């Protein structure tokens, strides 16, 4: 049988109909166990609680009684007129900008030094004793966040804290009894420092693994062409591990938008003039101190929406700046 000829001159192959495989017991059981069961678990433990939270946010539920009245969007209208909550939102946004950026810059710098920051001649390698640096830098991440917060709260204690003692020893007597967490000017920077100190080691190890996945010949070629360390890091290392940086920024941003454990350990009351108050802290106080669960659930919904908006913004910026195009070219 001669194939038909299409107008462009190529042969026309008749469409092949795919035969539908019968639904056997094996196929049905596979779909139920490996598709249906995970989907059911996701719906029950993820989707259902979120839907319940949306419903509770539209009521005046006190949290300690079965009765509740539907109030519509009154809780959300009240939120956008609540100066304390809006202050907490601004603090969270500031954390989501500063903490990820500083952490990623420090982690990338340390990871570059450990992997390709060694001698400028010979084989491309990192600094000596790189394994020791990795262990030391990763150590803070294995400590629970609440412990980190409590330790640094003692370090920042006025008078008896280690920080004030060290600064006084080197001649800075103006910090002899300085309340780092009690001053609105320094409370937030001090809290950011604690969070960055706890995160940077993990993301340094993450970037080390990503950089080691780059072929050494690329760095050697850049060295032969006369590229310096900074130029190599900016033009080669960062673009080639762009996906890892994006993932790190999203996770760090989500951690900064939460920040409940760190802030509650450092400043349980929200700090001077609410300078370190974050949304989860205000949510916790509203629910368990004031007994306004409907109102606090509305705060939780806003926090979830801000978190998803943050992740969407990071993906959008990455796509607009050519992240997908570079990924396709590399392939």
C-alpha positions as CSV (number, residue, x, y, z in Angstrom):
1,X,0.0,0.0,0.0
2,X,1.5,3.3,-1.1
3,X,1.3,6.1,1.5
4,X,-0.6,9.2,0.6
5,X,1.4,12.3,-0.4
6,X,0.7,15.5,1.5
7,X,1.1,19.0,-0.2
8,X,4.6,19.6,1.2
9,X,5.9,16.5,-0.5
10,X,6.3,14.2,2.5
11,X,4.5,11.0,3.0
12,X,1.4,11.0,5.0
13,X,1.2,8.3,7.6
14,X,-2.3,7.3,8.7
15,X,-3.0,8.0,12.4
16,X,-2.4,5.0,14.6
17,X,-5.2,4.4,17.1
18,X,-3.9,3.5,20.5
19,X,-5.8,0.5,22.0
20,X,-7.1,1.2,25.4
21,X,-5.8,-1.4,27.9
22,X,-8.5,-3.1,29.9
23,X,-8.8,-2.1,33.5
24,X,-7.6,-5.2,35.3
25,X,-7.5,-5.9,39.0
26,X,-3.7,-5.2,39.1
27,X,-4.0,-1.9,37.4
28,X,-7.0,-0.8,39.6
29,X,-5.2,-1.9,42.9
30,X,-2.0,0.0,41.8
31,X,-4.0,3.2,41.1
32,X,-5.8,2.9,44.5
33,X,-2.7,2.3,46.5
34,X,-0.2,4.5,44.8
35,X,-2.5,7.3,43.5
36,X,-5.7,7.2,45.5
37,X,-4.3,6.7,49.0
38,X,-1.7,9.6,48.8
39,X,-4.4,11.8,47.3
40,X,-6.8,10.9,50.1
41,X,-4.1,11.6,52.8
42,X,-3.3,15.0,51.1
43,X,-7.0,16.0,51.0
44,X,-7.6,14.9,54.6
45,X,-4.5,16.4,56.3
46,X,-3.7,19.4,54.0
47,X,-6.7,20.6,52.0
48,X,-9.4,19.9,54.7
49,X,-7.6,21.8,57.5
50,X,-7.1,24.7,55.2
51,X,-10.8,24.8,54.2
52,X,-11.7,24.6,57.9
53,X,-9.4,27.5,58.6
54,X,-11.1,29.6,55.9
55,X,-14.4,28.8,57.5
56,X,-13.3,29.6,61.0
57,X,-11.8,32.9,59.8
58,X,-15.4,34.0,58.8
59,X,-16.8,33.4,62.3
60,X,-16.4,34.8,65.8
61,X,-15.4,31.4,67.3
62,X,-13.8,31.8,70.7
63,X,-11.9,28.5,70.4
64,X,-13.3,27.1,73.7
65,X,-17.0,26.6,72.8
66,X,-18.9,24.9,70.1
67,X,-21.0,28.0,69.3
68,X,-19.9,30.4,66.6
69,X,-21.6,33.1,64.6
70,X,-20.9,33.8,60.9
71,X,-19.5,37.3,60.6
72,X,-18.4,37.3,56.9
73,X,-15.3,39.3,56.1
74,X,-15.5,41.4,59.3
75,X,-12.3,39.8,60.7
76,X,-10.4,40.7,57.5
77,X,-11.7,44.3,57.6
78,X,-10.6,44.5,61.2
79,X,-7.2,43.1,60.4
80,X,-6.4,45.9,57.9
81,X,-7.3,48.5,60.5
82,X,-5.2,46.8,63.2
83,X,-2.0,48.8,63.7
84,X,-0.3,46.1,65.7
85,X,-1.0,43.4,63.1
86,X,0.1,45.7,60.2
87,X,3.3,46.4,62.2
88,X,3.9,42.6,62.4
89,X,3.3,42.3,58.6
90,X,5.9,44.9,58.0
91,X,8.4,43.2,60.3
92,X,7.8,39.9,58.4
93,X,8.3,41.5,55.0
94,X,11.6,43.1,56.3
95,X,12.7,39.7,57.5
96,X,11.8,38.0,54.2
97,X,13.9,40.5,52.3
98,X,17.0,40.8,54.5
99,X,17.5,37.4,56.0
100,X,17.4,35.4,52.7
101,X,19.7,37.9,50.9
102,X,22.3,38.1,53.6
103,X,22.3,34.4,54.3
104,X,22.6,33.4,50.6
105,X,25.4,35.9,50.0
106,X,27.4,34.7,53.1
107,X,26.7,31.0,52.2
108,X,27.7,31.5,48.6
109,X,30.9,33.3,49.6
110,X,31.9,30.5,52.1
111,X,30.9,27.7,49.7
112,X,33.0,29.3,47.0
113,X,36.0,29.6,49.3
114,X,35.7,26.0,50.4
115,X,35.4,24.6,46.9
116,X,37.3,26.8,44.4
117,X,38.9,29.5,46.6
118,X,42.3,27.8,47.0
119,X,45.5,28.4,45.2
120,X,45.3,30.5,42.0
121,X,47.6,28.0,40.2
122,X,47.4,24.3,39.6
123,X,44.3,22.3,40.0
124,X,41.1,24.2,41.0
125,X,40.4,23.3,44.6
126,X,39.2,25.0,47.8
127,X,41.0,26.1,50.9
128,X,43.0,23.8,53.1
129,X,41.1,21.9,55.8
130,X,37.8,22.5,53.9
131,X,36.2,19.6,55.6
132,X,36.8,21.2,59.0
133,X,35.2,24.4,57.9
134,X,32.1,22.6,56.6
135,X,31.7,20.8,59.9
136,X,32.1,23.9,62.0
137,X,29.8,26.0,59.8
138,X,27.1,23.3,59.8
139,X,27.1,22.9,63.5
140,X,24.6,25.7,64.3
141,X,22.0,24.1,62.0
142,X,21.8,20.9,64.1
143,X,20.9,22.9,67.2
144,X,17.1,23.4,67.6
145,X,15.9,26.9,66.9
146,X,14.5,27.4,70.4
147,X,17.9,26.6,71.9
148,X,19.6,29.0,69.6
149,X,17.2,31.7,70.5
150,X,17.6,31.1,74.3
151,X,21.4,31.0,74.0
152,X,21.6,34.3,72.1
153,X,19.0,35.9,74.4
154,X,21.6,35.2,77.2
155,X,24.4,36.6,75.1
156,X,22.5,39.8,74.5
157,X,21.5,40.2,78.2
158,X,22.5,43.7,79.4
159,X,25.4,43.7,81.9
160,X,25.8,39.9,82.4
161,X,25.8,39.0,78.7
162,X,28.9,37.8,76.8
163,X,28.5,40.4,74.1
164,X,28.6,43.4,76.4
165,X,31.5,41.9,78.3
166,X,33.6,41.4,75.1
167,X,32.8,44.9,73.8
168,X,33.8,46.4,77.2
169,X,37.1,44.5,77.2
170,X,38.1,45.9,73.8
171,X,37.4,49.4,75.0
172,X,33.8,50.0,73.9
173,X,32.5,51.0,77.3
174,X,29.4,52.5,75.9
175,X,28.1,49.0,75.4
176,X,28.8,47.9,79.0
177,X,25.1,47.6,79.9
178,X,23.5,48.0,76.5
179,X,20.1,46.3,76.0
180,X,20.5,44.9,72.5
181,X,17.0,43.4,72.5
182,X,15.5,46.2,74.6
183,X,16.3,49.0,72.2
184,X,14.0,49.5,69.2
185,X,17.0,50.5,67.0
186,X,18.9,47.2,67.6
187,X,16.3,44.6,68.5
188,X,15.4,43.7,64.9
189,X,19.1,43.7,63.6
190,X,20.1,41.5,66.5
191,X,17.3,39.1,65.9
192,X,18.2,38.9,62.2
193,X,21.8,38.2,63.1
194,X,20.6,35.2,65.2
195,X,18.5,33.8,62.4
196,X,21.3,34.2,59.8
197,X,23.8,32.6,62.2
198,X,21.5,29.6,62.4
199,X,20.8,29.3,58.7
200,X,24.1,30.1,56.9
201,X,25.9,26.7,57.7
202,X,23.2,24.6,56.1
203,X,22.9,26.6,52.9
204,X,26.7,26.8,52.7
205,X,26.7,22.9,52.6
206,X,23.9,23.0,50.0
207,X,25.8,25.4,47.7
208,X,29.0,23.3,48.2
209,X,27.2,20.3,46.8
210,X,25.9,22.4,43.9
211,X,29.3,23.9,43.0
212,X,30.9,20.4,43.1
213,X,28.4,19.4,40.5
214,X,30.0,21.9,38.0
215,X,32.7,20.5,35.8
216,X,36.2,21.7,37.0
217,X,37.2,22.4,33.4
218,X,34.8,25.3,33.3
219,X,36.6,27.0,36.2
220,X,40.0,26.1,34.7
221,X,39.0,27.7,31.4
222,X,37.9,30.9,33.2
223,X,41.2,31.0,35.1
224,X,43.1,30.7,31.8
225,X,41.0,33.5,30.3
226,X,42.2,35.7,33.2
227,X,38.9,35.9,35.1
228,X,39.3,36.8,38.8
229,X,37.6,35.1,41.7
230,X,34.8,37.6,42.0
231,X,34.2,37.5,38.2
232,X,34.2,33.8,38.2
233,X,31.7,33.6,41.1
234,X,29.3,36.1,39.5
235,X,29.5,35.0,35.9
236,X,30.0,31.3,36.3
237,X,29.2,29.9,39.7
238,X,25.9,31.7,40.4
239,X,24.3,31.2,37.0
240,X,25.1,27.5,37.0
241,X,23.6,27.0,40.4
242,X,20.7,29.3,39.8
243,X,18.0,26.7,40.7
244,X,19.7,26.0,44.0
245,X,19.8,29.7,44.9
246,X,16.1,30.0,44.0
247,X,15.2,27.1,46.2
248,X,17.3,28.4,49.0
249,X,15.6,31.8,48.8
250,X,12.1,30.4,48.9
251,X,12.9,28.2,51.9
252,X,14.7,31.1,53.7
253,X,11.8,33.4,52.9
254,X,9.2,31.0,54.3
255,X,11.4,30.6,57.4
256,X,11.6,34.3,57.8
257,X,7.9,34.8,57.3
258,X,7.4,32.3,60.2
259,X,10.2,33.2,62.6
260,X,8.0,32.4,65.6
261,X,10.4,30.3,67.5
262,X,13.4,32.7,67.2
263,X,11.3,35.8,68.0
264,X,9.5,34.2,70.9
265,X,12.8,33.0,72.4
266,X,14.5,36.4,72.0
267,X,11.6,38.8,72.7
268,X,8.4,37.0,73.8
269,X,6.5,40.3,74.0
270,X,7.3,41.5,70.5
271,X,10.2,43.7,71.5
272,X,10.3,47.5,72.3
273,X,7.5,49.3,70.3
274,X,6.7,45.9,68.7
275,X,9.9,46.2,66.7
276,X,10.4,42.4,66.5
277,X,6.7,41.3,66.5
278,X,5.9,38.9,63.7
279,X,2.5,37.6,62.5
280,X,2.8,34.2,64.1
281,X,3.4,35.8,67.5
282,X,0.4,38.1,67.2
283,X,-1.7,35.1,66.0
284,X,-0.6,33.1,69.0
285,X,-1.4,35.9,71.5
286,X,-4.7,36.6,69.9
287,X,-5.8,33.0,70.0
288,X,-4.5,31.7,73.3
289,X,-4.4,34.9,75.4
290,X,-7.5,36.8,74.1
291,X,-9.5,33.7,73.1
292,X,-10.3,35.1,69.6
293,X,-9.7,32.1,67.5
294,X,-11.8,33.3,64.5
295,X,-9.9,36.5,64.4
296,X,-6.5,34.7,64.8
297,X,-7.4,32.2,62.1
298,X,-7.9,35.2,59.7
299,X,-4.4,36.2,60.6
300,X,-3.3,32.6,59.7
301,X,-5.0,32.9,56.3
302,X,-3.3,36.2,55.6
303,X,0.1,34.6,56.6
304,X,-0.5,31.7,54.2
305,X,-1.5,34.0,51.4
306,X,1.6,36.2,52.0
307,X,3.8,33.0,51.9
308,X,2.3,31.8,48.7
309,X,2.6,35.3,47.2
310,X,6.3,35.4,48.2
311,X,7.0,32.0,46.5
312,X,5.1,33.1,43.4
313,X,7.0,36.3,43.3
314,X,10.4,34.5,43.5
315,X,9.4,32.1,40.6
316,X,8.2,35.1,38.5
317,X,11.3,37.1,39.0
318,X,13.4,34.0,38.1
319,X,11.4,33.5,34.9
320,X,11.6,37.1,33.9
321,X,15.3,37.3,34.4
322,X,15.9,34.4,32.1
323,X,16.0,31.5,34.4
324,X,14.1,29.1,32.1
325,X,16.0,30.2,29.0
326,X,19.4,29.5,30.6
327,X,18.2,26.2,31.7
328,X,17.1,25.2,28.2
329,X,20.4,26.4,26.7
330,X,22.4,24.3,29.2
331,X,20.4,21.3,28.1
